[in-house]
Amino acid sequence: MFEQTEFLHQLNQVNPLFWIGFIPLLLVIYFIPTIIASFRNRANIGKIFIANIPAGFSWIAWFALIVWAFTGKQKKSTDQPT
């Protein structure tokens, strides 16, 4: 009924193990601003995560989130010195 395009044919020829490695790598790259904010203990990590979902489609917004993740305010420490 529908003719399969060359692109879809090539996707079907790719080894499934490739997708097992490629998809997680793609997600890690997509969510780099959130990962940076998490490791740098930023107070606005939730907002960065929510903004990261649509911003990943725009390079400008994605880089702006990386800057925000590096320069945002840190969470206040809950550890009290004894």
DSSP file (Angstrom, degrees, kcal/mol; ACC not computed):
  #  RESIDUE AA STRUCTURE BP1 BP2  ACC     N-H-->O    O-->H-N    N-H-->O    O-->H-N    TCO  KAPPA ALPHA  PHI   PSI    X-CA   Y-CA   Z-CA
    1    1 A M              0   0    0      0, 0.0     2,-0.4     0, 0.0     0, 0.0   0.000 360.0 360.0 360.0 -63.0    0.0    0.0    0.0
    2    2 A F        -     0   0    0      0, 0.0     2,-0.4     0, 0.0     0, 0.0  -0.877 360.0-128.6-103.0 135.6    2.6    2.6    1.1
    3    3 A E        -     0   0    0     -2,-0.4     2,-0.3     1,-0.1     0, 0.0  -0.667  23.9-122.0 -83.1 132.6    6.1    2.4   -0.3
    4    4 A Q        -     0   0    0     -2,-0.4    -1,-0.1     1,-0.1     2,-0.0  -0.562  27.6-126.5 -75.9 132.7    8.8    2.4    2.2
    5    5 A T     >  -     0   0    0     -2,-0.3     4,-2.0     1,-0.1     5,-0.1  -0.290  19.3-111.7 -75.3 164.1   11.3    5.2    1.8
    6    6 A E  H  > S+     0   0    0      1,-0.2     4,-2.3     2,-0.2     5,-0.2   0.880 116.7  55.4 -63.0 -39.0   15.0    4.6    1.5
    7    7 A F  H  > S+     0   0    0      1,-0.2     4,-2.1     2,-0.2    -1,-0.2   0.936 109.0  45.6 -61.4 -47.6   15.6    6.3    4.9
    8    8 A L  H  > S+     0   0    0      1,-0.2     4,-1.8     2,-0.2    -1,-0.2   0.864 110.6  54.8 -64.8 -35.2   13.2    4.0    6.7
    9    9 A H  H  X S+     0   0    0     -4,-2.0     4,-0.8     1,-0.2    -1,-0.2   0.913 108.5  48.2 -63.2 -42.3   14.7    1.0    5.0
   10   10 A Q  H >X S+     0   0    0     -4,-2.3     3,-0.5     1,-0.2     4,-0.5   0.878 108.5  54.4 -67.5 -36.7   18.2    2.1    6.2
   11   11 A L  H >< S+     0   0    0     -4,-2.1     3,-0.9     1,-0.2    -1,-0.2   0.875 105.4  53.6 -63.1 -36.0   16.8    2.5    9.8
   12   12 A N  H 3< S+     0   0    0     -4,-1.8    -1,-0.2     1,-0.2    -2,-0.2   0.733 103.7  57.2 -69.9 -21.2   15.5   -1.0    9.7
   13   13 A Q  H << S+     0   0    0     -4,-0.8    -1,-0.2    -3,-0.5    -2,-0.2   0.590  83.0 105.9 -85.3 -10.9   18.9   -2.3    8.7
   14   14 A V  S << S-     0   0    0     -3,-0.9     5,-0.0    -4,-0.5    -3,-0.0  -0.473  81.6-106.0 -74.5 140.2   20.6   -0.8   11.8
   15   15 A N    >>  -     0   0    0     -2,-0.2     3,-1.3     1,-0.1     4,-0.9  -0.402  20.7-131.2 -62.8 134.4   21.6   -3.3   14.5
   16   16 A P  H 3> S+     0   0    0      0, 0.0     4,-1.6     0, 0.0    -1,-0.1   0.792 106.3  64.7 -59.4 -28.3   19.3   -3.1   17.6
   17   17 A L  H 3> S+     0   0    0      1,-0.2     4,-1.3     2,-0.2     5,-0.2   0.819  94.9  59.8 -65.0 -29.0   22.4   -2.9   19.9
   18   18 A F  H <> S+     0   0    0     -3,-1.3     4,-2.8     1,-0.2     3,-0.4   0.928 105.1  47.6 -61.1 -45.1   23.2    0.4   18.2
   19   19 A W  H  X S+     0   0    0     -4,-0.9     4,-2.1     1,-0.2    -2,-0.2   0.835 104.4  60.7 -67.1 -32.4   19.9    1.9   19.4
   20   20 A I  H  < S+     0   0    0     -4,-1.6    -1,-0.2     1,-0.2    -2,-0.2   0.842 117.0  31.8 -63.6 -33.0   20.5    0.5   23.0
   21   21 A G  H  X S+     0   0    0     -4,-1.3     4,-1.3    -3,-0.4    -2,-0.2   0.806 118.6  53.2 -90.2 -33.7   23.6    2.7   23.2
   22   22 A F  H  X S+     0   0    0     -4,-2.8     4,-2.6     2,-0.2    -3,-0.2   0.903 103.4  53.4 -73.1 -43.3   22.5    5.6   21.0
   23   23 A I  H  X S+     0   0    0     -4,-2.1     4,-2.2     2,-0.2     5,-0.2   0.928 110.6  45.1 -64.2 -47.7   19.2    6.5   22.7
   24   24 A P  H  > S+     0   0    0      0, 0.0     4,-2.3     0, 0.0    -1,-0.2   0.907 113.9  51.2 -62.2 -37.8   20.6    6.8   26.3
   25   25 A L  H  X S+     0   0    0     -4,-1.3     4,-2.2     1,-0.2    -2,-0.2   0.909 109.4  50.4 -62.9 -41.8   23.5    8.8   24.9
   26   26 A L  H  X S+     0   0    0     -4,-2.6     4,-2.5     1,-0.2    -1,-0.2   0.904 110.5  49.3 -62.4 -42.4   21.1   11.1   23.1
   27   27 A L  H  X S+     0   0    0     -4,-2.2     4,-2.1     2,-0.2    -2,-0.2   0.883 109.4  51.8 -65.6 -39.0   19.1   11.6   26.3
   28   28 A V  H  < S+     0   0    0     -4,-2.3    -2,-0.2     2,-0.2    -1,-0.2   0.934 112.8  44.9 -63.0 -45.3   22.2   12.4   28.3
   29   29 A I  H >< S+     0   0    0     -4,-2.2     3,-1.3     1,-0.2    -2,-0.2   0.910 112.1  52.7 -64.0 -42.0   23.3   15.1   25.7
   30   30 A Y  H 3< S+     0   0    0     -4,-2.5    -1,-0.2     1,-0.3    -2,-0.2   0.876 114.7  41.3 -61.5 -39.0   19.7   16.5   25.6
   31   31 A F  T 3X S+     0   0    0     -4,-2.1     4,-2.3     1,-0.2    -1,-0.3   0.057  75.3 120.2-101.5  25.0   19.6   16.9   29.4
   32   32 A I  H <> S+     0   0    0     -3,-1.3     4,-2.9     1,-0.2     5,-0.2   0.898  73.6  55.2 -55.7 -43.6   23.1   18.2   29.9
   33   33 A P  H  > S+     0   0    0      0, 0.0     4,-2.3     0, 0.0    -1,-0.2   0.912 110.4  45.6 -58.8 -39.4   21.8   21.5   31.4
   34   34 A T  H  > S+     0   0    0     -3,-0.2     4,-2.1     2,-0.2    -2,-0.2   0.893 112.9  50.2 -68.2 -39.5   19.8   19.6   34.0
   35   35 A I  H  X S+     0   0    0     -4,-2.3     4,-2.3     2,-0.2     5,-0.2   0.914 111.3  48.6 -65.1 -42.9   22.7   17.3   34.8
   36   36 A I  H  X S+     0   0    0     -4,-2.9     4,-2.1     1,-0.2    -2,-0.2   0.931 111.3  50.1 -62.0 -45.7   25.1   20.3   35.3
   37   37 A A  H  <>S+     0   0    0     -4,-2.3     5,-2.2    -5,-0.2     4,-0.2   0.870 110.4  51.2 -61.3 -36.5   22.5   21.9   37.6
   38   38 A S  H ><5S+     0   0    0     -4,-2.1     3,-1.1     1,-0.2    -1,-0.2   0.938 112.3  44.1 -66.7 -47.1   22.2   18.8   39.6
   39   39 A F  H 3<5S+     0   0    0     -4,-2.3    -2,-0.2     1,-0.2    -1,-0.2   0.798 114.4  50.0 -69.4 -28.0   26.0   18.3   40.1
   40   40 A R  T 3<5S-     0   0    0     -4,-2.1    -1,-0.2    -5,-0.2    -2,-0.2   0.350 109.7-124.6 -93.4   6.2   26.4   22.0   40.9
   41   41 A N  T < 5 -     0   0    0     -3,-1.1    34,-2.5    -4,-0.2     2,-0.2   0.917  40.0-174.1  56.7  53.9   23.6   21.9   43.5
   42   42 A R  B > < -A   74   0A   0     -5,-2.2     3,-1.0    32,-0.3    32,-0.3  -0.559  29.5-138.0 -85.3 144.4   21.5   24.7   41.9
   43   43 A A  T 3  S+     0   0    0     30,-2.9     3,-0.4     1,-0.2    31,-0.1   0.801 101.8  52.4 -69.2 -30.4   18.3   26.0   43.6
   44   44 A N  T 3>  +     0   0    0     29,-0.4     4,-2.5     1,-0.2    -1,-0.2  -0.045  67.1 125.2 -98.4  32.2   16.4   26.2   40.4
   45   45 A I  H <> S+     0   0    0     -3,-1.0     4,-2.5     1,-0.2    -1,-0.2   0.864  73.3  53.2 -61.4 -36.1   17.0   22.7   39.2
   46   46 A G  H  > S+     0   0    0     -3,-0.4     4,-2.4     2,-0.2    -1,-0.2   0.917 111.1  45.6 -64.5 -43.0   13.3   22.0   38.8
   47   47 A K  H  > S+     0   0    0      2,-0.2     4,-2.6     1,-0.2    -2,-0.2   0.885 112.2  51.7 -67.2 -38.1   12.8   25.1   36.6
   48   48 A I  H  X S+     0   0    0     -4,-2.5     4,-1.8     2,-0.2    -2,-0.2   0.913 110.7  48.8 -64.3 -41.6   15.9   24.2   34.6
   49   49 A F  H  X S+     0   0    0     -4,-2.5     4,-1.1     2,-0.2    -2,-0.2   0.938 112.9  46.1 -62.7 -47.4   14.5   20.6   34.0
   50   50 A I  H  < S+     0   0    0     -4,-2.4     3,-0.5     1,-0.2    -2,-0.2   0.904 115.5  46.6 -63.1 -41.3   11.1   21.9   32.9
   51   51 A A  H  X S+     0   0    0     -4,-2.6     4,-1.7     1,-0.2    -1,-0.2   0.790 104.8  63.5 -70.4 -26.8   12.7   24.5   30.6
   52   52 A N  H  X S+     0   0    0     -4,-1.8     4,-1.4    -5,-0.2    -1,-0.2   0.796  89.3  68.7 -68.5 -28.8   15.1   21.8   29.3
   53   53 A I  H  < S+     0   0    0     -4,-1.1     3,-0.2    -3,-0.5    -1,-0.2   0.962 115.3  21.6 -61.0 -55.4   12.3   19.7   27.8
   54   54 A P  H >4 S+     0   0    0      0, 0.0     3,-1.4     0, 0.0    -1,-0.2   0.793 117.8  65.9 -81.8 -24.0   11.2   22.2   25.0
   55   55 A A  H >< S+     0   0    0     -4,-1.7     3,-1.8     1,-0.3     7,-0.6   0.719  82.5  76.4 -71.0 -19.5   14.5   24.1   25.0
   56   56 A G  T 3< S+     0   0    0     -4,-1.4    -1,-0.3     1,-0.3    -3,-0.1   0.726  88.8  59.1 -62.8 -19.7   16.4   21.0   23.7
   57   57 A F  T <  S+     0   0    0     -3,-1.4     2,-0.5    -4,-0.1    -1,-0.3   0.580 102.0  60.8 -83.9  -9.8   14.9   21.7   20.3
   58   58 A S    <>  -     0   0    0     -3,-1.8     4,-2.5    -4,-0.2     5,-0.2  -0.972  67.7-156.6-122.3 119.4   16.5   25.2   20.2
   59   59 A W  H  > S+     0   0    0     -2,-0.5     4,-2.5     1,-0.2     5,-0.2   0.888  95.5  52.8 -60.3 -39.7   20.3   25.5   20.3
   60   60 A I  H  > S+     0   0    0      1,-0.2     4,-2.0     2,-0.2    -1,-0.2   0.945 113.1  41.9 -63.9 -48.9   20.1   29.1   21.6
   61   61 A A  H  > S+     0   0    0      2,-0.2     4,-2.0     1,-0.2    -1,-0.2   0.872 113.2  54.7 -65.7 -36.5   17.7   28.1   24.5
   62   62 A W  H  X S+     0   0    0     -4,-2.5     4,-1.6    -7,-0.6    -2,-0.2   0.919 110.4  44.8 -64.2 -44.8   19.7   25.0   25.2
   63   63 A F  H  X S+     0   0    0     -4,-2.5     4,-2.1     1,-0.2    -1,-0.2   0.856 109.7  56.4 -68.4 -34.0   23.0   27.0   25.6
   64   64 A A  H  X S+     0   0    0     -4,-2.0     4,-2.3    -5,-0.2    -2,-0.2   0.884 106.0  51.1 -63.1 -37.5   21.2   29.6   27.7
   65   65 A L  H  X S+     0   0    0     -4,-2.0     4,-2.6     2,-0.2    -1,-0.2   0.864 106.7  53.7 -67.4 -35.4   20.1   26.8   30.1
   66   66 A I  H  X S+     0   0    0     -4,-1.6     4,-1.8     2,-0.2    -2,-0.2   0.926 109.6  48.0 -63.4 -43.2   23.7   25.6   30.3
   67   67 A V  H  X S+     0   0    0     -4,-2.1     4,-2.2     1,-0.2    -2,-0.2   0.923 112.2  49.5 -61.8 -43.6   24.8   29.1   31.3
   68   68 A W  H  X S+     0   0    0     -4,-2.3     4,-1.9     1,-0.2    -2,-0.2   0.891 108.5  53.3 -61.8 -40.1   21.9   29.2   33.9
   69   69 A A  H  < S+     0   0    0     -4,-2.6    -1,-0.2     1,-0.2    -2,-0.2   0.859 114.3  41.7 -65.0 -35.0   23.0   25.9   35.3
   70   70 A F  H  < S+     0   0    0     -4,-1.8    -1,-0.2    -5,-0.1    -2,-0.2   0.817 124.6  34.1 -80.0 -31.1   26.6   27.1   35.8
   71   71 A T  H  < S+     0   0    0     -4,-2.2    -2,-0.2    -5,-0.2    -3,-0.2   0.490  89.8 111.4-107.8  -3.6   25.7   30.6   37.1
   72   72 A G  S  < S-     0   0    0     -4,-1.9     2,-0.1    -5,-0.2    -3,-0.0  -0.106  77.3 -82.7 -68.5 169.0   22.5   30.0   39.1
   73   73 A K        -     0   0    0      1,-0.1   -30,-2.9   -31,-0.1   -29,-0.4  -0.444  44.8-122.1 -72.5 143.6   22.2   30.3   42.9
   74   74 A Q  B     -A   42   0A   0    -32,-0.3   -32,-0.3    -2,-0.1   -33,-0.1  -0.513  29.0-101.0 -82.5 155.0   23.2   27.3   44.9
   75   75 A K        -     0   0    0    -34,-2.5     2,-0.3    -2,-0.2    -1,-0.1  -0.403  43.1-102.6 -67.1 150.0   20.9   25.6   47.4
   76   76 A K        -     0   0    0      1,-0.1     2,-0.2    -2,-0.1    -1,-0.1  -0.592  40.5-111.6 -75.3 136.9   21.4   26.4   51.0
   77   77 A S        -     0   0    0     -2,-0.3    -1,-0.1     1,-0.1    -3,-0.0  -0.451  20.5-161.6 -70.8 137.7   23.2   23.7   52.8
   78   78 A T        +     0   0    0     -2,-0.2     2,-0.4     2,-0.1    -1,-0.1   0.518  61.3 104.7 -94.8  -7.5   21.1   21.8   55.4
   79   79 A D        -     0   0    0      1,-0.0    -2,-0.1     0, 0.0     0, 0.0  -0.610  58.6-156.0 -77.5 128.7   24.2   20.4   57.1
   80   80 A Q        -     0   0    0     -2,-0.4     2,-0.1     2,-0.0    -2,-0.1  -0.893  19.2-119.8-104.3 130.5   24.9   22.2   60.4
   81   81 A P              0   0    0      0, 0.0     0, 0.0     0, 0.0     0, 0.0  -0.451 360.0 360.0 -67.0 141.5   28.5   22.1   61.8
   82   82 A T              0   0    0     -2,-0.1    -2,-0.0     0, 0.0     0, 0.0   0.406 360.0 360.0-108.4 360.0   28.8   20.5   65.2
